[in-house]
Amino acid sequence: MSTPDDRTMPAPFVQSELVTITEAAARLGCHERTIRRHIKAGRLAAVPDRGRLLVQMAGLSDLSEVRQIPARMRAGAARPNADNARSAQQDADSRLIAHLEAEIADLRERLRTADARIDRMLPASVGPARVPWREIVFWAVVLLVLALTAYMVAYTVAPDPATIHRLAARAA
């Protein structure tokens, strides 16, 4: 039973699993460039398929320089170093976020303290204080009494106009 693809591939490729370079690198835990170097050096067999290269997985196990990933890690198809780097980056990000949150809380507390000090230094009349109506009426009455008193004192102490004219005529 042969398919059209089987006729175009050489015999060794038919019995072995074929994967892309990216899949092979992910399964073996190495970089794609490492797989390409082995293909170029002739240590791995590869066949072109619709513009990409397919690698024979059976040939990869023979390479001693390519690090094999244990089977339990192949399911994720991710490199262990990438997971460790991602985890380390997440830890660093978490520490940075915690540090920045603590810094923000400290700045907020310092702002509240500064606001409290400024409020204590300002006079009470600076704020939008409400003046009770009773106080306004009281001061209005006081001013009216003072004005009337000043008028009465000026009227009783000042000489009448006839006296002023008589004194002016003598002085002249």
Order of alpha helices (4+ residues) and beta strands (2+ residues): alpha-alpha-beta-alpha-alpha-beta-beta-alpha-alpha-alpha-alpha-alpha
